[in-house]
Amino acid sequence: MKSIKLISVIAIFFLCSFNTLHKYYVSITQIEFVEEQQSVQIISRIFIDDFESVLRKRYDKNITLDRGDDETQIDDYIKKYLLTKIEISINNQEVIPNFIGKKYDDGIMHCYLEIENIKSISTFQIKNKVLFDMFEDQKNVIRTNINNKNKTVVLTAQNDKGLLNF
């Protein structure tokens, strides 16, 4: 039953990504622990138009994503926003991810983050408030693959934090 709900959320997300106007506000964040590299790799998928709206509201009313304009400044805004909205603790220690970059793909922005020098994970806590300040019905789906275990949590403005034990 849980996988049917997850598949439904993912299907809605991708179906809506083909419209520039959509009424579902969902992001999907994939988190993977690569033990051999002692690295936690994070990819957040967010609708470009939603992210552009929040960047315009917070930083620059004239910003336009996916046009090739001043990518250095855009990356700075994205990094600043994400690092104020995503908080992660591993084994009860707060860690700050590094913003690696982004790419645009068919109406969706993929944001790449990484946490280095992680030897093992027994607990993983994430607070993801991305776009909660723009859309009260925003949902942030967090999918993890840590220690060869897949877990999923859906965060909302009312419940913006998830704790996973491994």
C-alpha positions in Angstrom: 0.0 0.0 0.0 2.9 2.4 0.9 4.5 1.8 -2.5 1.2 2.5 -4.3 1.0 5.9 -2.6 4.6 6.6 -3.4 4.2 5.6 -7.1 1.0 7.8 -7.2 2.9 10.8 -5.8 5.8 10.3 -8.3 3.4 9.8 -11.2 1.5 13.0 -10.3 4.8 14.9 -10.0 6.0 13.8 -13.5 2.6 14.3 -15.2 2.4 17.8 -13.8 6.0 18.5 -14.9 4.8 18.7 -18.5 2.5 21.7 -17.8 3.9 25.1 -17.0 0.8 25.7 -14.8 0.1 23.0 -12.3 -1.9 22.8 -9.1 0.2 20.2 -7.2 3.2 21.5 -5.2 5.6 18.6 -4.7 9.3 18.2 -4.6 11.2 14.9 -4.5 14.5 14.6 -2.8 16.6 11.4 -3.3 19.3 10.8 -0.6 21.8 8.0 -1.1 24.7 7.0 1.2 27.7 5.8 -0.8 29.7 4.1 1.8 32.8 3.5 -0.4 33.0 7.2 -1.0 32.0 8.2 2.6 29.5 10.5 1.0 25.8 11.3 1.2 24.6 12.4 -2.2 21.4 14.4 -2.5 19.3 15.3 -5.5 16.3 17.6 -5.1 13.8 17.8 -7.9 11.7 21.0 -7.9 9.5 22.6 -10.4 11.4 25.4 -12.1 8.5 27.8 -12.0 7.9 27.3 -8.3 11.6 27.8 -7.5 11.8 30.8 -9.7 8.8 32.3 -7.8 10.5 31.9 -4.5 13.8 33.3 -5.7 11.9 36.3 -7.1 10.1 36.9 -3.8 13.2 36.5 -1.7 16.2 37.8 -3.7 15.6 39.3 -7.2 12.2 40.1 -8.7 13.7 39.9 -12.3 15.4 36.5 -12.0 14.6 33.9 -14.7 15.8 30.4 -14.4 16.7 28.2 -17.4 17.8 31.0 -19.7 21.5 31.0 -19.1 21.5 34.5 -17.5 24.1 35.0 -14.8 24.3 31.4 -13.7 26.8 32.3 -10.9 24.4 34.7 -9.3 21.5 32.2 -9.7 23.6 29.4 -8.1 24.4 31.7 -5.2 20.7 32.3 -4.7 19.8 28.6 -5.0 22.6 27.6 -2.5 21.5 30.3 0.0 17.9 29.3 -0.2 18.4 25.6 0.0 20.9 25.8 2.9 18.3 27.9 4.9 15.5 25.4 4.2 17.2 22.0 4.5 18.7 21.0 7.8 20.3 17.5 8.2 21.7 15.7 11.2 23.5 12.4 10.9 24.0 10.3 14.0 22.7 13.3 16.0 25.4 15.7 14.6 24.2 18.6 12.4 25.9 18.6 9.0 25.9 21.2 6.3 25.6 19.9 2.7 27.7 21.3 -0.1 25.9 22.7 -3.0 27.4 21.0 -6.1 25.2 22.5 -8.8 22.0 22.2 -10.7 20.6 21.3 -14.1 17.3 22.0 -15.8 15.3 19.2 -17.3 11.8 19.5 -18.9 10.3 22.0 -16.3 12.2 20.5 -13.4 15.3 21.7 -11.7 17.7 19.1 -10.3 19.7 20.5 -7.4 22.8 18.5 -6.3 24.1 18.5 -2.8 26.7 16.4 -1.0 27.9 15.7 2.5 31.4 14.3 2.7 33.4 12.3 5.3 30.5 10.2 6.6 31.8 6.8 7.7 28.5 5.3 8.8 24.9 6.2 9.5 22.7 4.9 12.2 20.3 7.9 12.4 19.4 10.4 9.7 17.2 13.4 10.4 16.1 15.9 7.8 14.1 19.1 8.0 13.0 20.2 4.5 11.0 23.4 4.3 11.6 24.1 0.6 8.8 26.1 -0.8 6.7 26.0 2.4 7.0 29.8 2.4 5.4 30.0 -1.0 2.7 27.2 -1.1 0.9 26.1 2.0 0.0 22.8 0.4 3.6 22.0 -0.7 4.7 18.4 0.0 8.4 17.4 0.0 8.9 13.7 -0.6 12.2 12.4 0.9 13.4 9.0 -0.5 16.5 7.5 1.1 18.8 4.6 0.3 21.0 4.3 3.3 22.8 1.1 4.4 21.0 -0.7 1.6 17.6 0.2 3.1 15.0 2.3 1.2 12.8 4.5 3.3 10.4 7.3 2.3 8.9 10.2 4.3 6.5 12.9 3.1 7.1 16.3 4.8 4.5 19.1 5.0 4.4 22.6 6.5 2.8 21.1 9.6 5.3 18.2 9.8 8.6 19.4 8.2 11.0 17.0 9.9 11.7 13.3 9.5 13.9 11.0 11.6 15.0 7.7 10.1 16.8 4.9 12.0 19.1 2.4 10.4 
